[in-house]
Amino acid sequence: MFHKLRLSGLVVLGLIALCTPGRAADSNVLVFAAASTRDAMDAAIAAWRGDRDVQVHGVYASSAALARQIQDGAPAALYLSANIAWMNAVAGSGLLSDRNDYLHNRLVLIANREMVPSRPVDSAGDIAILLGNDRLALAETTGAPAGIYARTALETLGAWDSLRGRLAEMSNVRGALFMVERGEAPFGVVYRTDALASSGVEIIWAVPGEAHPPVIYQLALLSQAADNPDAVDLFRFLQSPDGQRFFTDRGFGLAG
């Protein structure tokens, strides 16, 4: 995991170089967003940018990794977190200008399309039976929001003790999805939107929403970008109907 976070940090350092004075663009906007929002955010950024002379770069990782990088001084303009606790951590460092509840999501159990079980999954207790000697792919359960939500749900549903020794924990939810897509793990717990974006997996069970706190994404404008008119405009665009549709079209719900 350290290696993956280090690589993410190197990506940020490269983008810092792009976001320094002397470039052709009049403005630069760095968007830090939860890995689960990558497809939607890329599309929204492209639509907003149009023919503007603005460099906009998306950095995607777990909300935890992004929050730590912001606290360490990364020049993010916007931060989209899949977990309110990590947004609160950034706010506690005095780094936010504005934030709002933005999206909601839910957890699902997925199977590789070539490994869909013949028997239906009716409860969390069925997961251990289906796994056998295989592993369950999850986002990292102590830092990545999807992993934290999944662990809470499995604990609430009484399945954690039977599964905790059979996990394949990845740095973020997209990593868990890729594990199942490649058949390196037969099953995984990911966000519904990730499953819908993949042709290599199938949803086989919806995790009960009452088993974990609501999956709420918050969108924030960082204080260091509050005087950047392009950052402010993108922040507003993402919350407009035109910006929201890139997320709702991919299965996200609107919070609030």
ZIJO-V987990 format. One record per residue. N is the residue number from 0. SS is DSSP state (helix for helix, strand for strand, loop for the rest). PHI is phi in whole degrees, -180 to 180 (999 if undefined). PSI is psi in whole degrees, -180 to 180 (none if undefined). Layout:
N	SS	PHI	PSI
N	SS	PHI	PSI
//
This chain:
0	loop	999	-39
1	helix	-57	-41
2	helix	-61	-42
3	helix	-68	-41
4	helix	-66	-36
5	helix	-65	-41
6	helix	-62	-41
7	helix	-61	-40
8	helix	-63	-37
9	helix	-66	-36
10	helix	-60	-44
11	helix	-62	-42
12	helix	-61	-38
13	helix	-65	-39
14	helix	-72	-30
15	helix	-60	-39
16	helix	-63	-36
17	helix	-70	-26
18	loop	-99	27
19	loop	-103	159
20	loop	-59	157
21	loop	103	-2
22	loop	-85	164
23	loop	-69	-32
24	loop	-70	151
25	loop	-76	-24
26	strand	-149	159
27	strand	-134	138
28	strand	-133	124
29	strand	-108	120
30	strand	-109	118
31	strand	-96	122
32	strand	-141	147
33	strand	-54	141
34	helix	-55	-33
35	helix	-68	-13
36	helix	-103	6
37	helix	-55	-53
38	helix	-61	-46
39	helix	-67	-43
40	helix	-67	-41
41	helix	-58	-43
42	helix	-68	-41
43	helix	-66	-42
44	helix	-62	-45
45	helix	-61	-41
46	helix	-67	-43
47	helix	-68	-40
48	helix	-66	-46
49	loop	51	-124
50	loop	-104	18
51	loop	-64	145
52	loop	-88	67
53	strand	-135	135
54	strand	-91	122
55	strand	-122	127
56	strand	-126	131
57	strand	-98	135
58	strand	-118	122
59	strand	-120	128
60	strand	-164	-172
61	loop	-67	149
62	helix	-58	-32
63	helix	-65	-49
64	helix	-62	-41
65	helix	-67	-42
66	helix	-60	-43
67	helix	-64	-39
68	helix	-68	-38
69	helix	-63	-45
70	helix	-64	-27
71	loop	-85	1
72	loop	107	8
73	loop	-61	140
74	loop	-83	49
75	loop	-68	145
76	loop	-98	-42
77	strand	-126	150
78	strand	-136	122
79	strand	-113	110
80	strand	-109	139
81	loop	-88	7
82	loop	-146	124
83	helix	-66	-32
84	helix	-61	-41
85	helix	-71	-33
86	helix	-65	-40
87	helix	-62	-35
88	helix	-64	-41
89	helix	-68	-41
90	helix	-63	-37
91	helix	-66	-20
92	loop	-89	5
93	loop	71	32
94	loop	-107	2
95	strand	-105	140
96	strand	-96	-40
97	strand	-158	149
98	strand	-153	154
99	strand	-148	149
100	strand	-61	138
101	strand	-127	-55
102	strand	-133	165
103	strand	-137	160
104	strand	-147	179
105	loop	-146	162
106	strand	-94	146
107	strand	-139	156
108	strand	-94	129
109	strand	-118	158
110	strand	-130	148
111	strand	-58	139
112	loop	-60	-23
113	loop	-89	-2
114	loop	-128	22
115	loop	-64	125
116	loop	-68	151
117	loop	-77	-26
118	loop	-93	144
119	loop	-71	154
120	loop	-99	120
121	loop	-110	-14
122	loop	-159	168
123	loop	-64	-28
124	helix	-64	-24
125	helix	-71	-22
126	helix	-63	-46
127	helix	-62	-37
128	helix	-66	-44
129	helix	-66	-36
130	helix	-64	-40
131	loop	62	-122
132	loop	-96	7
133	loop	-87	180
134	loop	-116	153
135	strand	-100	123
136	strand	-82	131
137	strand	-142	158
138	strand	-70	157
139	loop	-53	128
140	loop	-86	-1
141	loop	-114	-5
142	loop	-137	-46
143	loop	-73	131
144	helix	-54	-45
145	helix	-61	-36
146	helix	-71	-38
147	helix	-64	-46
148	helix	-62	-43
149	helix	-65	-44
150	helix	-62	-45
151	helix	-59	-44
152	helix	-64	-45
153	helix	-67	-35
154	helix	-66	-47
155	helix	-60	-38
156	loop	-88	4
157	loop	77	20
158	loop	-109	-6
159	helix	-63	-45
160	helix	-62	-34
161	helix	-81	-13
162	helix	-113	-20
163	helix	-59	-27
164	helix	-89	3
165	helix	-128	41
166	strand	-107	147
167	strand	-114	96
168	strand	-90	128
169	strand	-111	165
170	loop	-68	-25
171	loop	-152	176
172	helix	-68	-31
173	helix	-66	-33
174	helix	-63	-40
175	helix	-65	-41
176	helix	-61	-46
177	helix	-63	-36
178	helix	-58	-44
179	helix	-74	-40
180	helix	-57	-41
181	loop	-82	-5
182	loop	79	12
183	loop	-77	-19
184	loop	-140	135
185	loop	-72	-28
186	strand	-136	158
187	strand	-158	161
188	strand	-112	119
189	strand	-139	178
190	strand	-73	150
191	helix	-57	-39
192	helix	-65	-35
193	helix	-66	-42
194	helix	-63	-40
195	helix	-67	-26
196	loop	-82	-7
197	loop	-111	136
198	loop	-92	-2
199	loop	-100	-1
200	strand	-132	165
201	strand	-134	138
202	strand	-74	126
203	strand	-116	-8
204	strand	-166	138
205	strand	-95	122
206	loop	-67	129
207	loop	-57	127
208	helix	-63	-28
209	helix	-75	-6
210	helix	-84	-5
211	loop	-153	162
212	loop	-60	154
213	loop	-58	140
214	strand	-85	94
215	strand	-111	130
216	strand	-99	135
217	strand	-113	145
218	strand	-113	132
219	strand	-131	149
220	strand	-101	125
221	strand	-77	147
222	helix	-57	-37
223	helix	-69	-10
224	helix	-114	6
225	loop	-64	-23
226	loop	-102	12
227	loop	-96	107
228	helix	-62	-31
229	helix	-71	-40
230	helix	-63	-43
231	helix	-64	-41
232	helix	-66	-41
233	helix	-66	-40
234	helix	-57	-44
235	helix	-71	-39
236	helix	-61	-43
237	helix	-61	-26
238	loop	-95	-1
239	loop	-86	162
240	helix	-55	-38
241	helix	-65	-37
242	helix	-79	-38
243	helix	-65	-29
244	helix	-64	-26
245	helix	-67	-24
246	helix	-92	-45
247	helix	-66	-32
248	loop	-65	-20
249	loop	-105	15
250	loop	100	-4
251	loop	-73	149
252	strand	-98	162
253	strand	-94	127
254	loop	-75	143
255	loop	74	none
//
